[in-house]
Amino acid sequence: MISLSTLPMKDLSRFDWIAHFEANNDHRLQIDFSKEPKLTSPEKNLISPSIQIFQKGEASEGRFLLHCARRYANRNQAPEYSEAMEWFVREENWHSSYLKKFMDYHQIPVRPHSFLNGMFRFLRKTGGLRSEIIVLVTAEMIALSYYRALAACVSSPALESICRQMLKDELPHIVFQSHTLYKLKSHPVERLLRILLMEVTMTVVWLSMKDVFLTGGYSYHRLAADCLGYLRQSIKIEKDGTL
């Protein structure tokens, strides 16, 4: 598990998220396939189902999320928040694009539907901005462990570079969304619900992608320790607004 306290955004109340996302956008990952070996059939069968699910999940246009963010920004006279959220969605779409390029190179088809993505979309729309953020940040914390496991599954320089980029981007995403929850002033009961949501979601993800996690060196115990560790850090930010 990576500690969020190692990130450079120490004063979250003053951190310029727009500048952060703009800087990231100026240094997008250029995937190099020049030394990329062909995946074997077992390797392709192992990683394809989960990559298809994550690629689909990262491709969301975020229309409801952006609608909620604009409402929040208008109510609180914080136009910079709405703009930062637009950059966040754009960065998530870049992640989808990276995975799509890898899939195209190795002739892995796009998956039109998935149960996990449908479940996340349903949960995100059960409320307003708070529900959107809680579900999003839960998925991002699980994604940290997934991408670390995925990178260790096959010998692929391109996939390793993609997973490194995902980890680099997703850690600040967790801080960004957790600080939004701090500003929304959640109730302690909602934090208990976050723990329950994490436990249920990581179990469903484990059951759906167990072969990838095991091949990548993740037991269920390790996955749970990582995800609940990230959640504790996120809840700390939610409670006091600091890393």
MODELLER restraints for C-alpha pairs under 7 A, 6 or more apart:
rsr = mdl.restraints
at = mdl.atoms
rsr.add(forms.Gaussian(group=physical.xy_distance, feature=features.Distance(at['CA:1:A'], at['CA:226:A']), mean=5.21, stdev=0.5))
rsr.add(forms.Gaussian(group=physical.xy_distance, feature=features.Distance(at['CA:4:A'], at['CA:171:A']), mean=6.89, stdev=0.5))
rsr.add(forms.Gaussian(group=physical.xy_distance, feature=features.Distance(at['CA:4:A'], at['CA:243:A']), mean=6.74, stdev=0.5))
rsr.add(forms.Gaussian(group=physical.xy_distance, feature=features.Distance(at['CA:5:A'], at['CA:243:A']), mean=5.35, stdev=0.5))
rsr.add(forms.Gaussian(group=physical.xy_distance, feature=features.Distance(at['CA:9:A'], at['CA:15:A']), mean=6.22, stdev=0.5))
rsr.add(forms.Gaussian(group=physical.xy_distance, feature=features.Distance(at['CA:10:A'], at['CA:243:A']), mean=6.68, stdev=0.5))
rsr.add(forms.Gaussian(group=physical.xy_distance, feature=features.Distance(at['CA:12:A'], at['CA:241:A']), mean=6.93, stdev=0.5))
rsr.add(forms.Gaussian(group=physical.xy_distance, feature=features.Distance(at['CA:12:A'], at['CA:242:A']), mean=6.41, stdev=0.5))
rsr.add(forms.Gaussian(group=physical.xy_distance, feature=features.Distance(at['CA:17:A'], at['CA:84:A']), mean=6.00, stdev=0.5))
rsr.add(forms.Gaussian(group=physical.xy_distance, feature=features.Distance(at['CA:18:A'], at['CA:84:A']), mean=5.03, stdev=0.5))
rsr.add(forms.Gaussian(group=physical.xy_distance, feature=features.Distance(at['CA:21:A'], at['CA:87:A']), mean=6.05, stdev=0.5))
rsr.add(forms.Gaussian(group=physical.xy_distance, feature=features.Distance(at['CA:31:A'], at['CA:158:A']), mean=6.03, stdev=0.5))
rsr.add(forms.Gaussian(group=physical.xy_distance, feature=features.Distance(at['CA:32:A'], at['CA:158:A']), mean=6.04, stdev=0.5))
rsr.add(forms.Gaussian(group=physical.xy_distance, feature=features.Distance(at['CA:33:A'], at['CA:158:A']), mean=6.07, stdev=0.5))
rsr.add(forms.Gaussian(group=physical.xy_distance, feature=features.Distance(at['CA:36:A'], at['CA:156:A']), mean=6.06, stdev=0.5))
rsr.add(forms.Gaussian(group=physical.xy_distance, feature=features.Distance(at['CA:36:A'], at['CA:157:A']), mean=6.16, stdev=0.5))
rsr.add(forms.Gaussian(group=physical.xy_distance, feature=features.Distance(at['CA:36:A'], at['CA:158:A']), mean=6.48, stdev=0.5))
rsr.add(forms.Gaussian(group=physical.xy_distance, feature=features.Distance(at['CA:37:A'], at['CA:156:A']), mean=6.67, stdev=0.5))
rsr.add(forms.Gaussian(group=physical.xy_distance, feature=features.Distance(at['CA:43:A'], at['CA:154:A']), mean=6.52, stdev=0.5))
rsr.add(forms.Gaussian(group=physical.xy_distance, feature=features.Distance(at['CA:46:A'], at['CA:211:A']), mean=6.94, stdev=0.5))
rsr.add(forms.Gaussian(group=physical.xy_distance, feature=features.Distance(at['CA:46:A'], at['CA:212:A']), mean=6.53, stdev=0.5))
rsr.add(forms.Gaussian(group=physical.xy_distance, feature=features.Distance(at['CA:47:A'], at['CA:212:A']), mean=6.46, stdev=0.5))
rsr.add(forms.Gaussian(group=physical.xy_distance, feature=features.Distance(at['CA:48:A'], at['CA:108:A']), mean=6.59, stdev=0.5))
rsr.add(forms.Gaussian(group=physical.xy_distance, feature=features.Distance(at['CA:50:A'], at['CA:209:A']), mean=6.28, stdev=0.5))
rsr.add(forms.Gaussian(group=physical.xy_distance, feature=features.Distance(at['CA:52:A'], at['CA:110:A']), mean=5.97, stdev=0.5))
rsr.add(forms.Gaussian(group=physical.xy_distance, feature=features.Distance(at['CA:52:A'], at['CA:111:A']), mean=5.52, stdev=0.5))
rsr.add(forms.Gaussian(group=physical.xy_distance, feature=features.Distance(at['CA:53:A'], at['CA:111:A']), mean=6.99, stdev=0.5))
rsr.add(forms.Gaussian(group=physical.xy_distance, feature=features.Distance(at['CA:53:A'], at['CA:114:A']), mean=6.37, stdev=0.5))
rsr.add(forms.Gaussian(group=physical.xy_distance, feature=features.Distance(at['CA:55:A'], at['CA:96:A']), mean=4.79, stdev=0.5))
rsr.add(forms.Gaussian(group=physical.xy_distance, feature=features.Distance(at['CA:55:A'], at['CA:99:A']), mean=5.80, stdev=0.5))
rsr.add(forms.Gaussian(group=physical.xy_distance, feature=features.Distance(at['CA:55:A'], at['CA:100:A']), mean=6.67, stdev=0.5))
rsr.add(forms.Gaussian(group=physical.xy_distance, feature=features.Distance(at['CA:56:A'], at['CA:96:A']), mean=6.97, stdev=0.5))
rsr.add(forms.Gaussian(group=physical.xy_distance, feature=features.Distance(at['CA:56:A'], at['CA:111:A']), mean=6.98, stdev=0.5))
rsr.add(forms.Gaussian(group=physical.xy_distance, feature=features.Distance(at['CA:57:A'], at['CA:117:A']), mean=5.83, stdev=0.5))
rsr.add(forms.Gaussian(group=physical.xy_distance, feature=features.Distance(at['CA:58:A'], at['CA:92:A']), mean=5.36, stdev=0.5))
rsr.add(forms.Gaussian(group=physical.xy_distance, feature=features.Distance(at['CA:58:A'], at['CA:93:A']), mean=5.69, stdev=0.5))
rsr.add(forms.Gaussian(group=physical.xy_distance, feature=features.Distance(at['CA:58:A'], at['CA:95:A']), mean=6.20, stdev=0.5))
rsr.add(forms.Gaussian(group=physical.xy_distance, feature=features.Distance(at['CA:58:A'], at['CA:96:A']), mean=4.87, stdev=0.5))
rsr.add(forms.Gaussian(group=physical.xy_distance, feature=features.Distance(at['CA:59:A'], at['CA:92:A']), mean=6.89, stdev=0.5))
rsr.add(forms.Gaussian(group=physical.xy_distance, feature=features.Distance(at['CA:59:A'], at['CA:93:A']), mean=4.99, stdev=0.5))
rsr.add(forms.Gaussian(group=physical.xy_distance, feature=features.Distance(at['CA:59:A'], at['CA:96:A']), mean=5.17, stdev=0.5))
rsr.add(forms.Gaussian(group=physical.xy_distance, feature=features.Distance(at['CA:62:A'], at['CA:89:A']), mean=6.45, stdev=0.5))
rsr.add(forms.Gaussian(group=physical.xy_distance, feature=features.Distance(at['CA:65:A'], at['CA:129:A']), mean=6.67, stdev=0.5))
rsr.add(forms.Gaussian(group=physical.xy_distance, feature=features.Distance(at['CA:65:A'], at['CA:132:A']), mean=6.31, stdev=0.5))
rsr.add(forms.Gaussian(group=physical.xy_distance, feature=features.Distance(at['CA:66:A'], at['CA:85:A']), mean=6.79, stdev=0.5))
rsr.add(forms.Gaussian(group=physical.xy_distance, feature=features.Distance(at['CA:66:A'], at['CA:86:A']), mean=6.80, stdev=0.5))
rsr.add(forms.Gaussian(group=physical.xy_distance, feature=features.Distance(at['CA:68:A'], at['CA:128:A']), mean=6.19, stdev=0.5))
rsr.add(forms.Gaussian(group=physical.xy_distance, feature=features.Distance(at['CA:68:A'], at['CA:129:A']), mean=5.19, stdev=0.5))
rsr.add(forms.Gaussian(group=physical.xy_distance, feature=features.Distance(at['CA:69:A'], at['CA:82:A']), mean=5.39, stdev=0.5))
rsr.add(forms.Gaussian(group=physical.xy_distance, feature=features.Distance(at['CA:69:A'], at['CA:85:A']), mean=6.97, stdev=0.5))
rsr.add(forms.Gaussian(group=physical.xy_distance, feature=features.Distance(at['CA:69:A'], at['CA:129:A']), mean=6.55, stdev=0.5))
rsr.add(forms.Gaussian(group=physical.xy_distance, feature=features.Distance(at['CA:70:A'], at['CA:82:A']), mean=5.25, stdev=0.5))
rsr.add(forms.Gaussian(group=physical.xy_distance, feature=features.Distance(at['CA:73:A'], at['CA:79:A']), mean=5.26, stdev=0.5))
rsr.add(forms.Gaussian(group=physical.xy_distance, feature=features.Distance(at['CA:73:A'], at['CA:81:A']), mean=6.04, stdev=0.5))
rsr.add(forms.Gaussian(group=physical.xy_distance, feature=features.Distance(at['CA:73:A'], at['CA:82:A']), mean=5.82, stdev=0.5))
rsr.add(forms.Gaussian(group=physical.xy_distance, feature=features.Distance(at['CA:95:A'], at['CA:166:A']), mean=6.89, stdev=0.5))
rsr.add(forms.Gaussian(group=physical.xy_distance, feature=features.Distance(at['CA:98:A'], at['CA:162:A']), mean=6.61, stdev=0.5))
rsr.add(forms.Gaussian(group=physical.xy_distance, feature=features.Distance(at['CA:103:A'], at['CA:109:A']), mean=6.77, stdev=0.5))
rsr.add(forms.Gaussian(group=physical.xy_distance, feature=features.Distance(at['CA:120:A'], at['CA:135:A']), mean=6.81, stdev=0.5))
rsr.add(forms.Gaussian(group=physical.xy_distance, feature=features.Distance(at['CA:123:A'], at['CA:135:A']), mean=6.80, stdev=0.5))
rsr.add(forms.Gaussian(group=physical.xy_distance, feature=features.Distance(at['CA:124:A'], at['CA:131:A']), mean=5.30, stdev=0.5))
rsr.add(forms.Gaussian(group=physical.xy_distance, feature=features.Distance(at['CA:124:A'], at['CA:132:A']), mean=4.39, stdev=0.5))
rsr.add(forms.Gaussian(group=physical.xy_distance, feature=features.Distance(at['CA:124:A'], at['CA:135:A']), mean=5.75, stdev=0.5))
rsr.add(forms.Gaussian(group=physical.xy_distance, feature=features.Distance(at['CA:125:A'], at['CA:131:A']), mean=6.88, stdev=0.5))
rsr.add(forms.Gaussian(group=physical.xy_distance, feature=features.Distance(at['CA:125:A'], at['CA:132:A']), mean=6.61, stdev=0.5))
rsr.add(forms.Gaussian(group=physical.xy_distance, feature=features.Distance(at['CA:130:A'], at['CA:181:A']), mean=6.85, stdev=0.5))
rsr.add(forms.Gaussian(group=physical.xy_distance, feature=features.Distance(at['CA:133:A'], at['CA:177:A']), mean=6.07, stdev=0.5))
rsr.add(forms.Gaussian(group=physical.xy_distance, feature=features.Distance(at['CA:137:A'], at['CA:174:A']), mean=5.74, stdev=0.5))
rsr.add(forms.Gaussian(group=physical.xy_distance, feature=features.Distance(at['CA:137:A'], at['CA:177:A']), mean=6.38, stdev=0.5))
rsr.add(forms.Gaussian(group=physical.xy_distance, feature=features.Distance(at['CA:138:A'], at['CA:198:A']), mean=6.21, stdev=0.5))
rsr.add(forms.Gaussian(group=physical.xy_distance, feature=features.Distance(at['CA:140:A'], at['CA:170:A']), mean=6.42, stdev=0.5))
rsr.add(forms.Gaussian(group=physical.xy_distance, feature=features.Distance(at['CA:140:A'], at['CA:174:A']), mean=6.77, stdev=0.5))
rsr.add(forms.Gaussian(group=physical.xy_distance, feature=features.Distance(at['CA:141:A'], at['CA:227:A']), mean=5.99, stdev=0.5))
rsr.add(forms.Gaussian(group=physical.xy_distance, feature=features.Distance(at['CA:141:A'], at['CA:230:A']), mean=6.30, stdev=0.5))
rsr.add(forms.Gaussian(group=physical.xy_distance, feature=features.Distance(at['CA:142:A'], at['CA:202:A']), mean=6.63, stdev=0.5))
rsr.add(forms.Gaussian(group=physical.xy_distance, feature=features.Distance(at['CA:142:A'], at['CA:227:A']), mean=5.87, stdev=0.5))
rsr.add(forms.Gaussian(group=physical.xy_distance, feature=features.Distance(at['CA:144:A'], at['CA:167:A']), mean=5.99, stdev=0.5))
rsr.add(forms.Gaussian(group=physical.xy_distance, feature=features.Distance(at['CA:145:A'], at['CA:223:A']), mean=6.67, stdev=0.5))
rsr.add(forms.Gaussian(group=physical.xy_distance, feature=features.Distance(at['CA:146:A'], at['CA:213:A']), mean=6.92, stdev=0.5))
rsr.add(forms.Gaussian(group=physical.xy_distance, feature=features.Distance(at['CA:147:A'], at['CA:163:A']), mean=5.34, stdev=0.5))
rsr.add(forms.Gaussian(group=physical.xy_distance, feature=features.Distance(at['CA:148:A'], at['CA:163:A']), mean=6.82, stdev=0.5))
rsr.add(forms.Gaussian(group=physical.xy_distance, feature=features.Distance(at['CA:149:A'], at['CA:212:A']), mean=6.71, stdev=0.5))
rsr.add(forms.Gaussian(group=physical.xy_distance, feature=features.Distance(at['CA:149:A'], at['CA:213:A']), mean=5.48, stdev=0.5))
rsr.add(forms.Gaussian(group=physical.xy_distance, feature=features.Distance(at['CA:149:A'], at['CA:216:A']), mean=4.03, stdev=0.5))
rsr.add(forms.Gaussian(group=physical.xy_distance, feature=features.Distance(at['CA:149:A'], at['CA:217:A']), mean=6.45, stdev=0.5))
rsr.add(forms.Gaussian(group=physical.xy_distance, feature=features.Distance(at['CA:149:A'], at['CA:218:A']), mean=6.68, stdev=0.5))
rsr.add(forms.Gaussian(group=physical.xy_distance, feature=features.Distance(at['CA:150:A'], at['CA:212:A']), mean=6.37, stdev=0.5))
rsr.add(forms.Gaussian(group=physical.xy_distance, feature=features.Distance(at['CA:150:A'], at['CA:216:A']), mean=6.04, stdev=0.5))
rsr.add(forms.Gaussian(group=physical.xy_distance, feature=features.Distance(at['CA:151:A'], at['CA:159:A']), mean=6.35, stdev=0.5))
rsr.add(forms.Gaussian(group=physical.xy_distance, feature=features.Distance(at['CA:151:A'], at['CA:160:A']), mean=5.05, stdev=0.5))
rsr.add(forms.Gaussian(group=physical.xy_distance, feature=features.Distance(at['CA:151:A'], at['CA:163:A']), mean=6.09, stdev=0.5))
rsr.add(forms.Gaussian(group=physical.xy_distance, feature=features.Distance(at['CA:152:A'], at['CA:216:A']), mean=4.84, stdev=0.5))
rsr.add(forms.Gaussian(group=physical.xy_distance, feature=features.Distance(at['CA:153:A'], at['CA:212:A']), mean=6.70, stdev=0.5))
rsr.add(forms.Gaussian(group=physical.xy_distance, feature=features.Distance(at['CA:153:A'], at['CA:215:A']), mean=5.63, stdev=0.5))
rsr.add(forms.Gaussian(group=physical.xy_distance, feature=features.Distance(at['CA:153:A'], at['CA:216:A']), mean=4.97, stdev=0.5))
rsr.add(forms.Gaussian(group=physical.xy_distance, feature=features.Distance(at['CA:175:A'], at['CA:234:A']), mean=6.95, stdev=0.5))
rsr.add(forms.Gaussian(group=physical.xy_distance, feature=features.Distance(at['CA:178:A'], at['CA:234:A']), mean=5.50, stdev=0.5))
rsr.add(forms.Gaussian(group=physical.xy_distance, feature=features.Distance(at['CA:178:A'], at['CA:237:A']), mean=5.95, stdev=0.5))
rsr.add(forms.Gaussian(group=physical.xy_distance, feature=features.Distance(at['CA:178:A'], at['CA:238:A']), mean=5.46, stdev=0.5))
rsr.add(forms.Gaussian(group=physical.xy_distance, feature=features.Distance(at['CA:179:A'], at['CA:237:A']), mean=5.96, stdev=0.5))
rsr.add(forms.Gaussian(group=physical.xy_distance, feature=features.Distance(at['CA:179:A'], at['CA:238:A']), mean=5.82, stdev=0.5))
rsr.add(forms.Gaussian(group=physical.xy_distance, feature=features.Distance(at['CA:179:A'], at['CA:241:A']), mean=5.92, stdev=0.5))
rsr.add(forms.Gaussian(group=physical.xy_distance, feature=features.Distance(at['CA:181:A'], at['CA:238:A']), mean=5.35, stdev=0.5))
rsr.add(forms.Gaussian(group=physical.xy_distance, feature=features.Distance(at['CA:182:A'], at['CA:237:A']), mean=6.60, stdev=0.5))
rsr.add(forms.Gaussian(group=physical.xy_distance, feature=features.Distance(at['CA:182:A'], at['CA:238:A']), mean=4.03, stdev=0.5))
rsr.add(forms.Gaussian(group=physical.xy_distance, feature=features.Distance(at['CA:182:A'], at['CA:239:A']), mean=5.95, stdev=0.5))
rsr.add(forms.Gaussian(group=physical.xy_distance, feature=features.Distance(at['CA:182:A'], at['CA:240:A']), mean=6.93, stdev=0.5))
rsr.add(forms.Gaussian(group=physical.xy_distance, feature=features.Distance(at['CA:182:A'], at['CA:241:A']), mean=5.70, stdev=0.5))
rsr.add(forms.Gaussian(group=physical.xy_distance, feature=features.Distance(at['CA:206:A'], at['CA:220:A']), mean=6.99, stdev=0.5))
rsr.add(forms.Gaussian(group=physical.xy_distance, feature=features.Distance(at['CA:213:A'], at['CA:219:A']), mean=6.87, stdev=0.5))
rsr.add(forms.Gaussian(group=physical.xy_distance, feature=features.Distance(at['CA:237:A'], at['CA:243:A']), mean=5.72, stdev=0.5))
